[in-house]
Each structure stands twice: as structure tokens, then as C-alpha cells.
Amino acid sequence: MLKKVKATYHNGTFILNTPWDLPNNTEVELMVSCPSEYGEDVLDRETRKEILNALLARMRQTALMAETNRITLSE
């Protein structure tokens, strides 16, 4: 049986956000999906804005992006 469960990781233990009716010592398999591989500073709104602006600037410098802009503008 496969069910999606939300939990919080705290001090080396996964704590379920909602109770589950499982017998004690039931072995389960976890698949962990982390919100980000970056530190909290990257999640800051201003930092994200700077990263996105830098990414857009680099994309605009590539030939592919320049070609896309020409096609879009001529239509």
C-alpha cells in the first residue's frame, strides 16, 4: 500500500503531521522530498529576485534567446 504522508524532521526523527493507525514497530519506507537544496538565505525574497535577474541576464546573452526575441518581435 502506498500513501502520501506529511511529516516534519526534528532532531533526527520524522514526526508525522497527522496521526496514523499503524501497529507499533511497523516498518515503513520513506521517500523524502526536500523543499530546496539551498540554505535559507536563497529562500529570501530579495535573494531569489537577484538570482532570477542574473539568470535572465545570462539567458538574454545567449544566441538562442536572442533568436527567440527576434522572432517574437517580428511577429
CYANA upper distance limits for C-alpha pairs under 8 A (distance plus 0.5 A):
  5 VAL  CA     16 LEU  CA      7.86
  5 VAL  CA     17 ASN  CA      8.42
  5 VAL  CA     18 THR  CA      8.45
  6 LYS  CA     16 LEU  CA      6.69
  6 LYS  CA     17 ASN  CA      6.23
  6 LYS  CA     18 THR  CA      7.94
  7 ALA  CA     14 PHE  CA      6.44
  7 ALA  CA     15 ILE  CA      5.72
  7 ALA  CA     16 LEU  CA      4.65
  7 ALA  CA     17 ASN  CA      5.48
  7 ALA  CA     18 THR  CA      8.38
  8 THR  CA     14 PHE  CA      6.04
  8 THR  CA     15 ILE  CA      5.64
  8 THR  CA     16 LEU  CA      6.91
  8 THR  CA     17 ASN  CA      7.32
  9 TYR  CA     13 THR  CA      6.09
  9 TYR  CA     14 PHE  CA      4.95
  9 TYR  CA     15 ILE  CA      6.69
 10 HIS  CA     14 PHE  CA      6.86
 10 HIS  CA     15 ILE  CA      7.64
 22 LEU  CA     26 THR  CA      7.14
 38 TYR  CA     42 VAL  CA      6.70
 38 TYR  CA     43 LEU  CA      8.30
 39 GLY  CA     43 LEU  CA      7.73
 40 GLU  CA     44 ASP  CA      7.28
 41 ASP  CA     47 THR  CA      7.53
 42 VAL  CA     47 THR  CA      6.17
 42 VAL  CA     48 ARG  CA      6.54
 43 LEU  CA     47 THR  CA      7.58
 43 LEU  CA     48 ARG  CA      6.91
 44 ASP  CA     48 ARG  CA      6.71
 45 ARG  CA     49 LYS  CA      6.69
 46 GLU  CA     50 GLU  CA      6.78
 47 THR  CA     51 ILE  CA      6.71
 48 ARG  CA     52 LEU  CA      6.60
 49 LYS  CA     53 ASN  CA      6.60
 50 GLU  CA     54 ALA  CA      6.66
 51 ILE  CA     55 LEU  CA      6.64
 52 LEU  CA     56 LEU  CA      6.60
 53 ASN  CA     57 ALA  CA      6.64
 54 ALA  CA     58 ARG  CA      6.79
 55 LEU  CA     59 MET  CA      6.66
 56 LEU  CA     60 ARG  CA      6.62
 57 ALA  CA     61 GLN  CA      7.03
 58 ARG  CA     62 THR  CA      7.31
 59 MET  CA     65 MET  CA      6.55
 60 ARG  CA     65 MET  CA      5.90
 60 ARG  CA     66 ALA  CA      6.71
 61 GLN  CA     65 MET  CA      7.62
 61 GLN  CA     66 ALA  CA      7.53
 62 THR  CA     66 ALA  CA      6.84
 63 ALA  CA     67 GLU  CA      6.54
 64 LEU  CA     68 THR  CA      6.71
 65 MET  CA     69 ASN  CA      6.68
 66 ALA  CA     70 ARG  CA      6.84
 67 GLU  CA     71 ILE  CA      6.81
 68 THR  CA     72 THR  CA      6.58
 69 ASN  CA     73 LEU  CA      6.50
 70 ARG  CA     74 SER  CA      6.62
 71 ILE  CA     75 GLU  CA      6.92
